[in-house]
Amino acid sequence: MKRVLEPELMEDEAQVKAYAEGDFEAPHSQFIERLRAFVDEPDFSGTALDLGCGPGDISRRFARAYPLSRVHAVDGSAAMINYGKLSTADELRPRINFIHGLLPAVSLPQANYDIIFSNSLLHHLPDPMVLWQVIKHYAGPGARVVIMDLLRPASIDEARAMVRAYAADEPDVLKRDFYQSLLAAFRMEEIAGQIAQAGLNLDIEQISDRHVFITGVTS
Ligand SMILES: C[S@@+](CC[C@H](N)C(=O)[O-])C[C@H]1O[C@@H](n2cnc3c(N)ncnc32)[C@H](O)[C@@H]1O
């Protein structure tokens, strides 16, 4: 099945509200568990960059997992950034800087970061190389990279079956987004090709029927 693009930014208020209130406990806790296994330093005190942070759930989970860290969380959607700011408790606010800006053009506060992570941005990008080039640009030497995204199923029927299996109880707008995201996602071999083209040395692993997890340390 060929890739079908979905709208790059999530800007519609109803869509953003549904996404921010959606139940992402399973994939987001899995993301942080795997990240913690990779960055096994509870006293990590560097600055992280969250690319395509959406309403910031993963930024907040990261900040709680690493109490000495700071996070710069970037998204091109003003509605998402507003949700991120409003959903962040007072005690985390000093450590999470939500930045409204479009990748790759946005100018970030730091020239490089100690860790760059991203969940579910890649499949939104018309040009996937944007993600890998931003990582190359902003990763300091020895920076950790942690990326999770959806994988494109082999057929429309498989995509529909995944929506039934994993989003049955979600509102229609989230079911539609999930379906469109599956069609817009990449296959394992496409992602491996992008990483090779960018000259990055990252490990890529399929961790479920619909998720890929990518880790590495930049040189
Ligand atoms: C599916 S959401 C993922 C949000 C969050 N990372 C999470 O896991 O909950 C993808 C986000 O990427 C943002 N996005 C897409 N293209 C972008 C770009 N070029 N620059 C910045 N943000 C972008 C969208 O606005 C959306 O909020």
The ligand as a MOL file (V3000), in Angstrom:
LIG
                    3D

  0  0  0     0  0            999 V3000
M  V30 BEGIN CTAB
M  V30 COUNTS 27 29 0 0 0
M  V30 BEGIN ATOM
M  V30 1 C 0.5410 12.8890 16.4280 0
M  V30 2 S 1.0690 14.3590 17.1510 0 CHG=1
M  V30 3 C 2.2020 13.7430 18.3630 0
M  V30 4 C 2.2670 14.6130 19.5980 0
M  V30 5 C 3.1430 14.1100 20.7220 0
M  V30 6 N 4.5070 13.9110 20.3040 0
M  V30 7 C 2.6020 12.8590 21.3270 0
M  V30 8 O 3.2330 11.8160 21.2140 0
M  V30 9 O 1.5210 12.9100 21.9360 0 CHG=-1
M  V30 10 C 2.1660 15.0900 15.9270 0
M  V30 11 C 2.4690 16.5430 16.2150 0
M  V30 12 O 3.5000 17.0010 15.3210 0
M  V30 13 C 3.2120 18.3360 14.9770 0
M  V30 14 N 3.9550 18.6710 13.7370 0
M  V30 15 C 3.7880 18.1420 12.5140 0
M  V30 16 N 4.6700 18.6590 11.6440 0
M  V30 17 C 5.4350 19.5460 12.3480 0
M  V30 18 C 6.5220 20.4050 12.0210 0
M  V30 19 N 7.0380 20.4680 10.7650 0
M  V30 20 N 7.0570 21.1770 12.9920 0
M  V30 21 C 6.5640 21.1260 14.2500 0
M  V30 22 N 5.5350 20.3350 14.6210 0
M  V30 23 C 4.9750 19.5460 13.6950 0
M  V30 24 C 1.6920 18.3730 14.8470 0
M  V30 25 O 1.1620 19.6800 14.9470 0
M  V30 26 C 1.2770 17.4640 16.0140 0
M  V30 27 O 1.0380 18.1930 17.1780 0
M  V30 END ATOM
M  V30 BEGIN BOND
M  V30 1 1 1 2
M  V30 2 1 2 3
M  V30 3 1 2 10
M  V30 4 1 3 4
M  V30 5 1 4 5
M  V30 6 1 5 6
M  V30 7 1 5 7
M  V30 8 2 7 8
M  V30 9 1 7 9
M  V30 10 1 10 11
M  V30 11 1 11 12
M  V30 12 1 11 26
M  V30 13 1 12 13
M  V30 14 1 13 14
M  V30 15 1 13 24
M  V30 16 1 14 15
M  V30 17 1 14 23
M  V30 18 2 15 16
M  V30 19 1 16 17
M  V30 20 1 17 18
M  V30 21 2 17 23
M  V30 22 1 18 19
M  V30 23 2 18 20
M  V30 24 1 20 21
M  V30 25 2 21 22
M  V30 26 1 22 23
M  V30 27 1 24 25
M  V30 28 1 24 26
M  V30 29 1 26 27
M  V30 END BOND
M  V30 END CTAB
M  END
